[in-house]
């Protein structure tokens, strides 16, 4: 797995577009997130359909075409330096095939931030654009607008990425050891769901795979991991970082499953690494070379996340 193109870091006054690629966005949380961004001396602009709700499928932030258009127009606007997703939820899979990838590629590399359902777009940006992205908080997320640690880690990554080249979370080694590779991953259920689609990677070979999820029973997590194993997608992965499992089964039940499904890979695995659906979540760049030290629960990037 090769490193991907890193976009440029942001500077004060940079214009950032906030778009809804998936679920419905609560207006009060959106405004709170915009206030945080303005406090960083950024110039946030909001996609015209961010607050939409689909007339028939109320879990979607408007139509697939409108969500895709908001993302594409923001990305192709030369005045926009970064695109931040407003929230996760569900819906990115429905709109990702409506994007004009030639136009996105011609617009050049930009910063892209999001997590959860945005996993679909992280994968697509990697495979179609060869672009490194940031697995980080969504602009209208509760864990962003109410948590100083989450805010500060994203802010440092955006403006001074050299200050956060080593990520440490206080986690522990599920399987000890060190490994080098290129970071990738996201929400486990979506990585499994993307198998066989036009934007999915053929495998995680050579990668340091970051996994987390939310609201899943243990048997469902088992199903997703088993699907990735049976598909050969985890063959030759270099290491695994496990994040949060909010609103899943009790971790005491999940941990044996993770050990059972991932332990046989023979690679270092670190648990409770502090990214995903959790308070104080770290921003992790995808598509960059790094070293995982499971024993000390650190991820050290070869280069800053952004140029």
N, C-alpha and C positions, 0 to 999 in steps of 0.2 A: 504494500500500500504506500503510495507516494504522498508527500506533503502537498497541500493545496495552496493556492494563491492567497496571501494575507492582505486584506484591505488596509487602507491608511487609518491611523488613529484619528480621533476627533479633536478639534480645537474649540476654544470658547467662541460662541456665535454660530457654530455649525447648525445646519438645518436638519432635523430628524423628522421623518414621516412616521406616523402611528397608524397602522392599518389593522382591520379585523379580518383575519383569514379563516376563522373557524366559528366559535360560539358567540352568543349575544353578549354585548359589553354593557355593564351597568354604568350609567352616565356619571354618577357621583364618584365612582372609583376611577373612571377615566380622567375626570377633572383633577382628582388628587394626584394621579400619576403625572399628568401634564405639569402640575405645579412643581413636582420634584424635578422634572427635566428643566423647567425654566430656572429653578434654583441653581442648576449647574451651568447656567449661562448658555443653554442650548435654545434653539428656536424650533419648538415642536409644531408641526402642521398635521392636521387630522384628515384622514381620507374621508371623502364625502359620504361613504356608506358605513362608517364605523358603528353608528348607533342604530343601524337597520335591524329589523327582525323579519325573517322569512314569513310570508303570509300563511303558509301551510305547515312548514316544519319550524316550529318556534324555537328549536335549539340552534338554529343557524342565524348568523348575523347577515341577513339579507340573502339575495340570490347568489348562486355560485359565480355567475358571470360578473356581478358587481363586486364581489370580494376579490376575484382575480383581477379585475380592472383596477381596483384601488392599489393592489400590490404592484401591478405592472406599471401603472402611471407614476407611482411614487419612485420606483426603481429607475425608470427611464427619464426622470426629471433631473437635468444636470445640476440643479440647485440643491438637490437633496443629497446629503452625505451618508445617511444611515436610515435604515428601515427597522422599526421596532414593532413587534406584534402586540396588539392590545390585550389579547388573552388567548388561552387554549380552548378547551372544550372538545368540539368535534366539527369537522367540515373541510379541513385542508385537503383530504383525499378527494373530495368532490370538485375542488377548483384547480388543483395543481396541473391537470392536463389541459386547462384552458389558457395557460400562460404561453406567451410567445418567447421561447427560449433564445432564439436568435436575437431578438430585440433586447432581451435582458443581458445577453452576453455583450452585445455592442455597447451597452450603457457603461460597461466597465465595472470593476470590483467596488463594492460598497460594504459597509458594516450591516450585518443582519443579525437580529437578536430575538430570541423567543425560546420556549420549551413546551413540553407536554405535546399537544396535538401538532405543534410546529415541527416535531420530529420529522414529519413527512417532507417538509420544506428544507430542513437541514440536509436530508438525504438527496433531495432533488438538486439543491444548489451545489452539492458536492459532485454529483454524477454528471449534471448537465452544464455547470459553469466552472467546475474545478475550483470552487471558492471556499475558503475557510469561513466558518460562521461561529457565532457565539451562542452556546446553550446557556441562556441567562433569563432573568425575570421578564415577565410581560408587563407592559406599561400600566395596565389596570388591575394587576394582581394584588391581592391582599398582602402577600408576603413581600411585595416590593414597596407598596406605599406605607407599610407599617413597620418595616424592619430596617434599622440603620445599617446592620452588617451587610444585608443584601444590597442595599443602595450603594454603600461605599465600595464594595467589591466590583460591582458593575462600573461605577464611576472611575475607579482606578484602571480597570481594564480598557475602558474607552479612551481615557485621556493620558494615562501614564502606564501603559501595559508592562513596561520593564520593571515596575515595582511589584508586580504580582506574577512573576515567572514561576515561583514555587507555591503551589496550592497545598495547604495542610488543613485537615479537618478534625483531627482527634479521633479518627476511625481506627479500626483494628484489622489485622490480617486474618482473613478467613483461610487463605492459603498463602504462606509466606513466600518471599522472594522479590527479585527485581526483574523488570522487563522494560524493553524499549519498543516504541511503535508510534503510530500516528493515531491521534484521538478521533473517536467517532461515537455515535450511539444516540441515546435519548430514551423515550418512553418504550418500555419493553413490548407492550401490546401492539404498538404501531410498527415497530421494527418487524414483528412477526406478520402483521397484516400487509406490509409492503412487499413481502416476498413475491416475486413473479411479476411485479409491476414495472413499467418502463423506466422508473427512476431509482429502483432499488440497486444497491451494490450487489455484485455477484457473491461476495462473502466479506467477512470481517478479517480475513487473513492479513497479518502484519499490523493489526490495529490494537490499540488500547481501548477496549469497549466499555463505555459508560452506560449503565442500566439503572432505571428507576421506574416507578409506576404509582398509580393512585387508584383507590377504590376497587381493588381486585381481591377476590378470594384466592386462597392458596392453590386450589386445583386449577384455577385459570392461569396463574403465574406458571404453574407446572406445564400447562398446555403450551403456553407461548415459548418457554425455554425448550421444551421437547420438540416443538416444531422447528425452531432454529437449529437444534442438534440434528434432527432427522434430515433437514434440508442440506446439511453440510455447511451451513452458513458460519458456524463457529470454528471450523477447522482452521488451524494455524493462527488463531487469534493469539496475541502476545501476552495480554493481561486483561483483567476485568476490574472495573471500579463500580461499586454498588452504592447508589444514592439512597433516597428516601422511599418509603413504602406507605405513605399516608393513607389512612382509611382502608388499608388492606387488612388482612388477618393480623393477629398479634405477631410481632417479629419473632417471638419464640417458636412460632409455627413455621414462619417463612424461612428462617435461617437454616434449618435442616434441609429444606428443599433446595436452597441455593447451593449448599455444600454438596448435595447429591447430584444436581444437574451440572454444576460448574467445576466441582472439585476434580472430576476425571479428565478435565482438559489438560491438566499438568502445567498450569500457568499461575502466576501470582494473582490473587484475588483479594481486594481490600473492601471491607464493608463499612457502612455508615459514614460515607465520605462527604456527606453534607451538600448534595446538589439535588435539584428537582423540586418536588412539592413539599418544601419544609421551610421553616423560619430560618433566616440567615443563610439562604442558599448561595453557594458559590457560583460564579460565572465560569464556565469551562469552555475554552475554544475547541472547536472540532476542526480537524484537518491539519493539525500541527504536530510535529515530532516532539516526543516527550519521553521521560523516564518515570516509570512507576516504581516506588519503593513501598511495597505492601507492609513491611515490618514497621516502618516509620510513618505510614499513611500519608505519603507525600506524592505529588505529581509535579515534576519539574520540567518546564517547557524548554526546548532547545533555544528558542527565540521568543521574544514577546508575541502575544497573540495578534497584535496589529503592528503594522510597520510605522 
